[in-house]
Amino acid sequence: MTSTATPPPSPAGAPPVPSGGGGPEPEPPVWLRRLRGFGYAPRVRGADVRTRLVPPYAHPSEQLWTALGVPVAARERWQRVMAWVGPLLVTLVAGVLRFAHLGSPKAVIFDETYYAKDAWATIRQGYEASWPKDVDKSILADPSGVALPLEPGYVVHPPVGKWVIGLGEWMFGFDPFGWRFMTAVLGTLSVLMLCRIGRRLFRSTFLGCLAGALLAVDGLHLVMSRTALLDLVLMFFVLAAFGALVIDRDRTRARLAAALPVDADGRARPDAAVAQTLRLGWRPYRLLAGVCLGLAFGTKWNGLVVLAFFGVLTVLWDAAARRTAGAGAPYAAMLRRDALPGFLSTVPVAIGVYLASWTGWLLSADDGKGGYFRDWGAKNDRHSSLSWLPEWLRSLWHYETEVYKFHVGLTSGHTYESNPWSWLVLGRPVSYFYESPAPGTDGCPATETGKCAREVLALGTPLLWWAGCFALLYVLWRWFFRRDWRAGAIACALAAGLLPWFNYQERTIFFFYAVVFVPYLCLAVAMMIGALLGPAGSSERRRALGAIGAGVLVLLIIWNFIYFWPIYTGGTLPMDSWRGRMWLDTWV
């Protein structure tokens, strides 16, 4: 099966390909020609602009169809069927891994002590409560006997993630399975989304399914899918927004391609008038992206940073589409036609969704018996310059400013804090749960001479992440020197999840925040594996060697995931086996 439908770039030093408008392209400047020594290739000028605006999907080779015994008449139908069957099979495997013994360990692990209880209060009364200390044991023993506190609780994250977690508790009860159910659902669905996003990016069902399969066997994604924390919810909505923008890109480029004039041979040609003046019309998927980004923002505030990155990305895609269609001044055309609609369909929509997520808090009583700070506007700020604003908005604004002060001032040390410089190499994972069962108890063999270890460690699959470091370098090279928009999209999404944390070197932050950019790391590895397999038209020897190398890498990653499975899921291990999995001293 071919890895991509994009034709190979012109070799270094090759003369520029004539454009459809007639006449050769001008020779690029000297500095640009020198970049060819590093792999730079000019943009390919195809005869039919439609294939550049909307590249076709890759098709399996004739040899594969013949080997499978699929008749010629049925191949197109099978291609469409496998576009969904493949992702669904990968998703099924991911779901089994995430839901297997989901209620184990039967404990309140790590920050579940906050979010499980906040979610229960939010789903019951619309806002968080102030829980007594040491109530976790009572909840695990008999949740029906624990009363919901009347005192409001001060929390430092918006409500969307807690509404999501609370939905599982509403369906299945106030216990570990209930509060982990929805994160397991979103973790499973995110694998399906990544399969389909990867397929659309690479124009290859195989590479799309590979990206989803890599996400399915990532340890950090697995652990976060089995834990009631907010970051997996944030990852899901960010990924959904990314997918919506990729679909929007395809649809708008198809609209541009359909509007271009066609020559006597039936081939579309660039047209400056169409490219610079065509209105791209109603764009529901970009609006959907705005809603998803609002839900991400309403889960954790770093969703707002992602909104900024993705907003720039989508308008740059519009400019690139207009340039491909023949616009002489694509950025000016984008600013005139696309920038304002792009802003209105994302930023105001996201802010509106964010405000709507506070509905439970807003509808609570403002006499001191509702949500935390809900009565602040009624008691304070009546004579300030903001007194003309509604009372509820002043209360919410005050709440948000207090939360901001908390976040920027959070510098207290923590055993598992880490610096974002170390995240990609798995410098300091987070232990969510640890017990030392005695021999003959809780799965520890009676033959053991000492205690066993039982742990849930938020650690990415090491070989996947370390391969991802090389894949990231490849993606950056591909974006800069080969001007590959797919590499640029992956790099942008990964940067949106990682780079902002470098502004908070003194703040207490943790490795598990990295789950937000794990899907794009998997896309980068899939793209690198696609390069290992070789471009279309490669020799059989090249394809065979590439397939062997790619297959070995994927099998090693899967083996690595299986090897670490016990410490992802709280399995009991003899102490020597547990120590054997602590590859770095900083993992202990």
C-alpha positions as CSV (number, residue, x, y, z in Angstrom):
1,M,0.0,0.0,0.0
2,T,1.4,3.4,-0.9
3,S,2.2,5.7,2.0
4,T,1.1,8.9,0.4
5,A,-0.6,10.3,-2.7
6,T,1.6,13.3,-2.9
7,P,4.1,13.1,-5.8
8,P,7.7,13.2,-5.0
9,P,9.3,16.7,-5.1
10,S,11.6,17.7,-7.9
11,P,15.2,16.6,-7.3
12,A,17.7,19.2,-6.2
13,G,19.0,21.2,-9.1
14,A,16.1,20.3,-11.4
15,P,14.7,23.2,-13.6
16,P,11.4,24.7,-12.4
17,V,8.3,23.1,-13.8
18,P,6.2,25.4,-15.9
19,S,3.0,26.6,-14.4
20,G,-0.4,26.2,-16.0
21,G,-0.4,29.9,-16.9
22,G,2.3,29.5,-19.6
23,G,6.0,30.5,-19.5
24,P,8.7,29.1,-17.2
25,E,8.8,30.0,-13.5
26,P,11.5,32.6,-12.7
27,E,14.7,31.2,-11.3
28,P,14.7,31.3,-7.4
29,P,17.2,33.5,-5.6
30,V,20.7,32.2,-4.8
31,W,20.1,31.7,-1.1
32,L,17.0,29.6,-1.9
33,R,18.9,27.5,-4.4
34,R,21.6,26.8,-1.8
35,L,18.9,25.3,0.5
36,R,18.6,22.5,-2.0
37,G,21.7,21.0,-0.5
38,F,19.7,20.4,2.7
39,G,16.8,18.8,0.9
40,Y,14.8,21.9,-0.1
41,A,12.4,21.4,-3.0
42,P,10.3,24.1,-4.8
43,R,6.6,23.7,-4.9
44,V,5.4,21.2,-7.4
45,R,3.5,23.0,-10.3
46,G,1.0,20.4,-11.5
47,A,-0.8,20.7,-14.8
48,D,-4.2,20.4,-13.1
49,V,-4.6,22.7,-10.1
50,R,-7.4,20.5,-8.7
51,T,-4.9,17.8,-7.8
52,R,-2.9,20.3,-5.8
53,L,-5.8,21.8,-4.1
54,V,-7.4,18.5,-3.3
55,P,-4.9,15.6,-3.6
56,P,-6.4,12.1,-4.3
57,Y,-6.3,9.4,-1.7
58,A,-3.7,6.7,-2.0
59,H,-4.8,3.3,-3.4
60,P,-3.4,-0.1,-2.6
61,S,-1.1,-1.6,-5.2
62,E,-2.4,-3.9,-7.9
63,Q,-0.3,-6.7,-6.3
64,L,-2.1,-6.4,-3.0
65,W,-5.6,-6.4,-4.6
66,T,-4.6,-9.5,-6.6
67,A,-3.2,-11.2,-3.5
68,L,-6.4,-10.6,-1.6
69,G,-8.5,-11.8,-4.5
70,V,-10.6,-8.7,-4.7
71,P,-12.2,-8.3,-8.2
72,V,-11.6,-5.1,-10.1
73,A,-15.2,-4.0,-10.0
74,A,-15.3,-4.3,-6.2
75,R,-12.1,-2.5,-5.4
76,E,-13.5,1.0,-5.1
77,R,-16.2,-0.2,-2.8
78,W,-13.7,-2.0,-0.6
79,Q,-11.6,1.1,-0.5
80,R,-14.5,3.1,0.9
81,V,-15.4,0.3,3.4
82,M,-11.9,0.0,4.7
83,A,-11.7,3.7,5.3
84,W,-14.1,3.1,8.2
85,V,-13.5,-0.6,9.0
86,G,-9.8,-0.1,9.6
87,P,-10.3,2.8,12.1
88,L,-13.1,1.0,13.8
89,L,-11.0,-2.1,14.4
90,V,-8.2,0.0,15.8
91,T,-10.7,1.8,18.0
92,L,-12.1,-1.5,19.3
93,V,-8.7,-2.6,20.4
94,A,-8.2,0.8,22.1
95,G,-11.5,0.5,23.9
96,V,-10.8,-3.0,25.2
97,L,-7.5,-1.7,26.6
98,R,-9.1,1.3,28.2
99,F,-12.1,-0.3,29.7
100,A,-10.5,-3.6,31.0
101,H,-10.8,-3.5,34.8
102,L,-11.5,0.2,34.7
103,G,-12.5,0.3,38.3
104,S,-9.1,-1.0,39.4
105,P,-7.4,0.1,41.5
106,K,-10.4,0.7,43.7
107,A,-8.9,3.9,45.1
108,V,-8.9,7.6,44.7
109,I,-5.7,8.0,42.8
110,F,-3.7,11.2,42.5
111,D,-5.8,14.3,41.6
112,E,-9.0,12.2,41.4
113,T,-9.3,13.4,45.0
114,Y,-10.3,16.8,43.5
115,Y,-12.0,16.1,40.2
116,A,-14.1,13.1,41.1
117,K,-15.7,14.9,44.0
118,D,-16.0,18.3,42.1
119,A,-17.7,16.4,39.3
120,W,-20.2,14.8,41.6
121,A,-21.1,18.2,43.2
122,T,-21.3,19.9,39.7
123,I,-23.6,17.2,38.3
124,R,-25.8,17.3,41.4
125,Q,-26.1,21.1,42.1
126,G,-24.3,22.9,39.3
127,Y,-21.2,24.0,41.2
128,E,-18.4,22.5,43.2
129,A,-18.6,21.9,47.0
130,S,-16.1,22.1,49.8
131,W,-15.6,18.5,50.9
132,P,-14.3,17.5,54.4
133,K,-10.8,16.1,54.7
134,D,-10.4,12.3,54.6
135,V,-13.8,11.8,53.0
136,D,-12.3,9.6,50.2
137,K,-12.3,6.5,52.4
138,S,-16.0,7.0,53.2
139,I,-16.8,7.4,49.5
140,L,-15.0,4.2,48.6
141,A,-16.7,2.3,51.4
142,D,-20.3,3.6,50.9
143,P,-20.8,6.5,48.6
144,S,-24.6,6.5,49.3
145,G,-23.8,7.4,52.9
146,V,-21.8,10.5,52.0
147,A,-23.9,13.7,52.0
148,L,-23.2,16.4,49.5
149,P,-21.7,19.4,51.4
150,L,-23.6,22.7,51.4
151,E,-20.5,24.9,51.5
152,P,-19.3,26.0,48.1
153,G,-15.8,25.0,47.1
154,Y,-13.0,27.2,45.6
155,V,-11.7,25.5,42.5
156,V,-9.1,26.7,39.9
157,H,-10.3,25.2,36.7
158,P,-13.5,25.9,34.6
159,P,-16.4,23.4,34.8
160,V,-16.5,21.6,31.4
161,G,-14.2,18.7,32.4
162,K,-16.1,18.2,35.6
163,W,-19.4,18.1,33.8
164,V,-17.9,15.4,31.5
165,I,-16.6,13.3,34.4
166,G,-19.8,13.9,36.3
167,L,-21.8,12.4,33.4
168,G,-20.2,9.1,34.0
169,E,-20.9,9.3,37.8
170,W,-24.5,10.2,37.0
171,M,-24.8,7.0,34.9
172,F,-22.8,4.5,36.9
173,G,-22.5,5.9,40.4
174,F,-20.0,7.7,42.6
175,D,-17.3,5.1,42.5
176,P,-14.0,4.6,40.5
177,F,-15.7,3.1,37.5
178,G,-18.2,5.9,37.4
179,W,-15.8,8.7,37.6
180,R,-13.4,7.1,35.1
181,F,-16.0,6.1,32.6
182,M,-16.2,9.2,30.5
183,T,-12.4,9.7,30.2
184,A,-12.2,6.1,29.0
185,V,-15.0,6.9,26.4
186,L,-13.2,10.1,25.2
187,G,-9.8,8.3,25.2
188,T,-11.3,5.6,23.0
189,L,-13.1,8.0,20.7
190,S,-9.9,10.1,20.3
191,V,-8.2,7.0,18.8
192,L,-11.0,6.8,16.2
193,M,-10.7,10.5,15.5
194,L,-6.9,10.3,15.0
195,C,-7.3,7.4,12.5
196,R,-9.7,9.5,10.4
197,I,-7.6,12.7,10.8
198,G,-4.4,10.9,9.9
199,R,-6.2,9.3,6.8
200,R,-7.2,12.8,5.7
201,L,-3.8,14.3,6.3
202,F,-1.8,11.6,4.6
203,R,-4.4,10.6,2.1
204,S,-3.7,7.0,3.3
205,T,-6.0,4.7,5.3
206,F,-3.0,2.7,6.3
207,L,-1.0,5.6,7.8
208,G,-4.2,7.0,9.4
209,C,-4.8,3.7,11.1
210,L,-1.1,3.5,12.1
211,A,-1.3,6.9,13.8
212,G,-4.4,5.8,15.7
213,A,-2.8,2.4,16.6
214,L,0.2,4.3,18.0
215,L,-2.1,6.4,20.2
216,A,-3.9,3.3,21.3
217,V,-0.6,1.8,22.7
218,D,0.8,5.0,24.2
219,G,1.1,4.6,28.0
220,L,0.4,8.2,28.9
221,H,-2.7,8.3,26.8
222,L,-3.9,4.9,28.3
223,V,-3.3,6.0,31.9
224,M,-5.0,9.3,31.4
225,S,-7.9,7.5,29.7
226,R,-8.3,5.4,32.9
227,T,-8.1,8.3,35.4
228,A,-10.6,11.0,36.2
229,L,-8.4,14.1,35.4
230,L,-9.1,17.0,33.2
231,D,-6.2,16.8,30.8
232,L,-7.6,13.9,28.8
233,V,-10.9,15.8,28.3
234,L,-8.9,18.8,27.1
235,M,-6.9,16.6,24.7
236,F,-10.2,15.3,23.2
237,F,-11.7,18.7,22.5
238,V,-8.4,20.0,21.1
239,L,-8.1,17.0,18.8
240,A,-11.7,17.4,17.7
241,A,-11.1,21.0,16.8
242,F,-8.0,20.1,14.8
243,G,-9.9,17.5,12.9
244,A,-12.7,19.9,12.2
245,L,-10.2,22.4,10.8
246,V,-8.6,19.8,8.6
247,I,-12.0,18.9,7.1
248,D,-12.8,22.6,6.7
249,R,-9.5,23.0,4.8
250,D,-10.4,20.2,2.4
251,R,-13.9,21.5,1.8
252,T,-12.8,25.1,1.1
253,R,-10.1,24.0,-1.3
254,A,-12.6,21.8,-3.1
255,R,-14.8,24.9,-3.5
256,L,-11.9,26.9,-4.9
257,A,-11.0,24.0,-7.3
258,A,-14.6,23.8,-8.5
259,A,-14.7,27.6,-9.3
260,L,-11.5,27.6,-11.4
261,P,-11.8,27.7,-15.2
262,V,-11.2,24.5,-17.2
263,D,-9.2,24.4,-20.5
264,A,-10.0,22.5,-23.6
265,D,-8.4,19.3,-22.2
266,G,-10.6,19.5,-19.1
267,R,-7.9,20.6,-16.8
268,A,-8.3,23.3,-14.2
269,R,-6.0,26.3,-14.5
270,P,-5.0,29.0,-12.0
271,D,-7.1,32.1,-12.2
272,A,-6.1,35.2,-10.2
273,A,-9.6,36.8,-10.4
274,V,-11.3,33.7,-8.9
275,A,-8.5,33.1,-6.3
276,Q,-8.6,36.6,-5.0
277,T,-12.3,37.4,-5.0
278,L,-14.2,34.1,-4.4
279,R,-16.1,34.1,-1.2
280,L,-15.8,30.7,0.5
281,G,-19.2,30.8,2.0
282,W,-20.7,29.0,5.0
283,R,-18.0,27.0,6.8
284,P,-19.8,24.8,9.4
285,Y,-16.6,22.8,10.3
286,R,-14.7,25.9,11.3
287,L,-17.7,26.9,13.4
288,L,-17.5,23.4,15.0
289,A,-13.9,24.0,15.7
290,G,-14.8,27.2,17.5
291,V,-17.3,25.2,19.7
292,C,-14.7,22.5,20.4
293,L,-12.0,25.1,21.3
294,G,-14.5,26.8,23.6
295,L,-15.1,23.4,25.3
296,A,-11.3,23.0,25.6
297,F,-11.0,26.5,27.1
298,G,-13.8,25.6,29.4
299,T,-11.9,22.6,30.6
300,K,-8.5,24.2,31.3
301,W,-7.2,27.6,30.4
302,N,-4.5,26.4,28.1
303,G,-7.2,25.7,25.6
304,L,-7.1,29.5,25.0
305,V,-3.5,29.2,23.8
306,V,-4.5,26.4,21.4
307,L,-7.3,28.7,20.1
308,A,-4.7,31.3,19.2
309,F,-2.4,28.7,17.4
310,F,-5.3,27.1,15.5
311,G,-6.8,30.5,14.5
312,V,-3.5,31.5,12.9
313,L,-3.2,28.1,11.2
314,T,-6.6,28.2,9.6
315,V,-6.2,31.6,8.0
316,L,-2.7,30.7,6.7
317,W,-4.3,27.7,5.1
318,D,-6.8,30.0,3.4
319,A,-3.9,32.1,2.1
320,A,-2.1,29.0,0.8
321,A,-5.2,27.8,-0.9
322,R,-5.7,31.1,-2.7
323,R,-2.0,31.2,-3.8
324,T,-2.3,27.7,-5.2
325,A,-5.5,28.7,-7.1
326,G,-3.6,31.6,-8.7
327,A,-3.8,34.6,-6.4
328,G,-1.0,37.1,-7.0
329,A,-1.4,38.6,-3.5
330,P,-2.8,35.6,-1.5
331,Y,-2.3,37.2,2.0
332,A,-4.0,40.4,1.0
333,A,-6.9,38.3,-0.4
334,M,-7.0,36.2,2.8
335,L,-7.1,39.4,4.9
336,R,-10.0,40.8,2.8
337,R,-12.1,37.6,2.4
338,D,-11.2,35.1,5.2
339,A,-9.6,36.7,8.2
340,L,-12.7,38.3,9.7
341,P,-15.0,35.3,9.1
342,G,-12.3,33.1,10.5
343,F,-12.1,35.2,13.6
344,L,-15.8,35.4,14.1
345,S,-16.3,31.7,13.7
346,T,-13.7,30.8,16.3
347,V,-12.9,33.4,18.9
348,P,-16.4,34.8,19.8
349,V,-17.9,31.3,19.5
350,A,-15.2,29.9,21.8
351,I,-15.8,32.7,24.4
352,G,-19.5,32.2,24.2
353,V,-19.2,28.5,24.8
354,Y,-16.8,29.2,27.7
355,L,-19.4,31.5,29.3
356,A,-22.2,29.0,28.7
357,S,-20.1,26.3,30.5
358,W,-20.6,28.3,33.7
359,T,-24.4,28.1,33.6
360,G,-24.7,26.0,36.7
361,W,-22.6,28.4,38.7
362,L,-24.4,31.4,37.2
363,L,-27.9,30.0,38.0
364,S,-26.9,29.3,41.6
365,A,-28.0,31.7,44.4
366,D,-26.2,35.0,44.7
367,D,-26.9,35.4,48.5
368,G,-24.0,33.4,49.7
369,K,-25.7,30.0,49.3
370,G,-24.6,29.4,45.7
371,G,-21.3,28.9,44.0
372,Y,-18.0,30.2,45.3
373,F,-17.8,34.0,44.8
374,R,-21.2,34.0,43.2
375,D,-22.3,36.7,45.5
376,W,-19.2,38.9,45.1
377,G,-20.7,41.3,42.6
378,A,-23.8,41.9,44.8
379,K,-21.6,42.8,47.7
380,N,-18.7,44.6,46.1
381,D,-17.6,46.8,43.2
382,R,-20.8,48.7,43.0
383,H,-19.1,52.1,42.6
384,S,-16.2,51.1,40.4
385,S,-15.8,51.8,36.7
386,L,-17.2,48.3,36.0
387,S,-20.4,48.8,38.0
388,W,-22.3,49.1,34.7
389,L,-21.6,45.4,33.9
390,P,-24.2,42.8,35.1
391,E,-23.6,41.6,38.6
392,W,-23.0,38.0,37.5
393,L,-20.3,39.1,35.0
394,R,-18.5,41.1,37.7
395,S,-18.6,38.1,40.1
396,L,-17.3,35.8,37.4
397,W,-14.6,38.2,36.4
398,H,-13.5,38.5,40.0
399,Y,-13.4,34.7,40.3
400,E,-11.3,34.4,37.2
401,T,-8.8,37.1,38.4
402,E,-8.3,35.2,41.7
403,V,-7.8,31.9,39.8
404,Y,-5.2,33.6,37.6
405,K,-3.3,34.8,40.6
406,F,-3.3,31.3,42.0
407,H,-2.0,29.7,38.8
408,V,0.9,32.2,38.3
409,G,1.8,32.0,41.9
410,L,1.9,28.2,42.2
411,T,5.6,27.6,42.9
412,S,5.4,25.2,45.8
413,G,7.6,22.2,45.2
414,H,6.1,18.7,44.4
415,T,7.8,15.3,44.3
416,Y,6.6,14.7,40.7
417,E,7.0,18.2,39.2
418,S,9.0,18.4,36.0
419,N,10.3,20.9,33.5
420,P,8.8,20.9,29.9
421,W,12.4,20.5,28.6
422,S,12.3,16.9,29.9
423,W,8.8,15.9,28.7
424,L,9.7,14.5,25.2
425,V,12.4,12.3,26.6
426,L,10.2,11.1,29.6
427,G,12.4,12.7,32.2
428,R,10.0,12.7,35.1
429,P,6.7,10.7,34.9
430,V,4.1,11.0,37.6
431,S,3.1,8.1,40.0
432,Y,-0.6,8.2,40.5
433,F,-0.9,5.2,42.8
434,Y,1.6,2.9,44.6
435,E,1.1,0.0,47.1
436,S,3.5,-2.7,48.4
437,P,1.4,-5.9,48.8
438,A,2.8,-8.5,51.1
439,P,3.4,-12.1,49.8
440,G,0.2,-14.0,49.3
441,T,-2.0,-10.8,49.2
442,D,-3.4,-8.7,46.4
443,G,-1.8,-10.7,43.6
444,C,1.7,-10.9,45.1
445,P,3.0,-14.5,44.8
446,A,3.2,-16.3,48.2
447,T,6.7,-17.5,47.1
448,E,8.1,-14.0,47.2
449,T,10.6,-13.4,50.0
450,G,9.7,-9.7,50.1
451,K,6.9,-7.3,49.3
452,C,5.7,-6.7,45.7
453,A,5.0,-3.4,43.9
454,R,1.7,-2.2,42.5
455,E,1.8,1.1,40.7
456,V,-0.1,3.3,38.2
457,L,2.7,5.4,36.5
458,A,1.7,8.1,34.0
459,L,4.5,7.3,31.6
460,G,4.5,7.4,27.8
461,T,5.5,4.3,26.0
462,P,9.3,4.9,25.9
463,L,10.2,3.7,22.5
464,L,7.2,5.6,21.0
465,W,8.3,8.8,22.6
466,W,11.9,8.5,21.8
467,A,11.1,7.6,18.2
468,G,8.8,10.7,18.4
469,C,11.9,12.9,19.1
470,F,13.4,11.9,15.8
471,A,10.0,12.1,14.1
472,L,9.6,15.7,15.3
473,L,13.0,16.6,13.7
474,Y,11.8,15.0,10.5
475,V,8.5,16.9,10.6
476,L,10.3,20.2,11.1
477,W,12.7,19.4,8.2
478,R,9.8,18.4,6.0
479,W,7.9,21.5,6.8
480,F,10.8,23.9,6.4
481,F,12.6,22.4,3.4
482,R,9.9,20.5,1.6
483,R,7.1,23.0,2.4
484,D,4.8,20.2,3.4
485,W,1.6,21.6,4.9
486,R,0.9,18.3,6.8
487,A,4.2,18.6,8.6
488,G,3.4,22.2,9.4
489,A,0.0,21.3,10.8
490,I,1.5,18.6,13.0
491,A,4.2,20.9,14.2
492,C,1.7,23.7,15.0
493,A,-0.6,21.5,17.0
494,L,2.3,20.0,18.9
495,A,3.7,23.4,19.6
496,A,0.4,24.6,20.9
497,G,0.4,21.9,23.5
498,L,4.1,22.1,24.5
499,L,5.6,25.6,23.9
500,P,3.4,27.7,26.3
501,W,4.6,25.8,29.3
502,F,8.1,27.1,28.7
503,N,6.8,30.5,29.9
504,Y,6.3,29.0,33.4
505,Q,9.7,27.7,34.3
506,E,9.1,28.5,38.0
507,R,5.6,27.2,38.2
508,T,4.8,23.7,39.5
509,I,3.9,21.7,36.4
510,F,3.7,18.0,35.6
511,F,4.5,15.7,32.7
512,F,0.9,14.5,32.3
513,Y,0.0,17.9,30.8
514,A,1.8,16.5,27.7
515,V,-1.2,14.2,26.9
516,V,-2.6,17.2,25.0
517,F,0.0,16.8,22.3
518,V,0.4,13.0,22.3
519,P,-1.9,12.6,19.2
520,Y,0.4,14.9,17.1
521,L,3.5,13.0,18.3
522,C,1.8,9.8,16.9
523,L,1.0,11.6,13.7
524,A,4.7,12.6,13.4
525,V,5.8,9.0,13.9
526,A,3.3,7.8,11.4
527,M,4.6,10.4,8.9
528,M,8.2,9.3,9.5
529,I,7.2,5.7,9.0
530,G,5.5,6.7,5.8
531,A,8.9,8.1,4.6
532,L,10.6,4.8,5.7
533,L,8.2,2.9,3.5
534,G,9.2,5.0,0.5
535,P,7.4,7.4,-1.8
536,A,5.2,6.3,-4.7
537,G,7.3,4.8,-7.5
538,S,10.0,3.4,-5.3
539,S,11.7,0.1,-6.4
540,E,10.6,-3.2,-4.9
541,R,13.9,-3.5,-3.0
542,R,13.5,0.0,-1.5
543,R,9.9,-0.8,-0.5
544,A,10.9,-4.1,1.0
545,L,13.7,-2.6,3.1
546,G,11.5,0.2,4.2
547,A,8.7,-2.2,5.2
548,I,11.1,-4.2,7.3
549,G,12.4,-1.2,9.1
550,A,9.0,0.3,9.7
551,G,7.6,-3.1,10.8
552,V,10.4,-3.6,13.3
553,L,9.9,-0.2,14.8
554,V,6.1,-0.7,15.2
555,L,6.5,-4.1,16.7
556,L,9.1,-2.8,19.2
557,I,6.7,-0.1,20.2
558,I,3.9,-2.6,20.7
559,W,6.2,-4.9,22.7
560,N,7.3,-1.9,24.8
561,F,3.7,-1.1,25.6
562,I,3.0,-4.7,26.6
563,Y,6.1,-4.8,28.8
564,F,5.0,-1.7,30.7
565,W,1.3,-2.7,30.8
566,P,1.4,-3.7,34.5
567,I,2.6,-0.3,35.7
568,Y,0.1,1.5,33.5
569,T,-2.9,-0.4,35.1
570,G,-1.9,-1.1,38.7
571,G,-0.8,-4.7,38.2
572,T,1.1,-6.4,40.9
573,L,4.7,-7.2,40.2
574,P,7.5,-8.8,42.1
575,M,9.9,-6.1,43.2
576,D,12.7,-7.2,40.9
577,S,10.3,-7.1,37.9
578,W,9.1,-3.6,38.9
579,R,12.7,-2.4,39.3
580,G,13.5,-3.8,35.8
581,R,10.9,-1.4,34.4
582,M,12.4,1.6,36.0
583,W,14.7,2.3,33.1
584,L,15.7,5.8,34.4
585,D,16.4,6.8,38.0
586,T,14.0,9.7,37.7
587,W,11.1,7.3,37.1
588,V,11.2,6.1,40.7
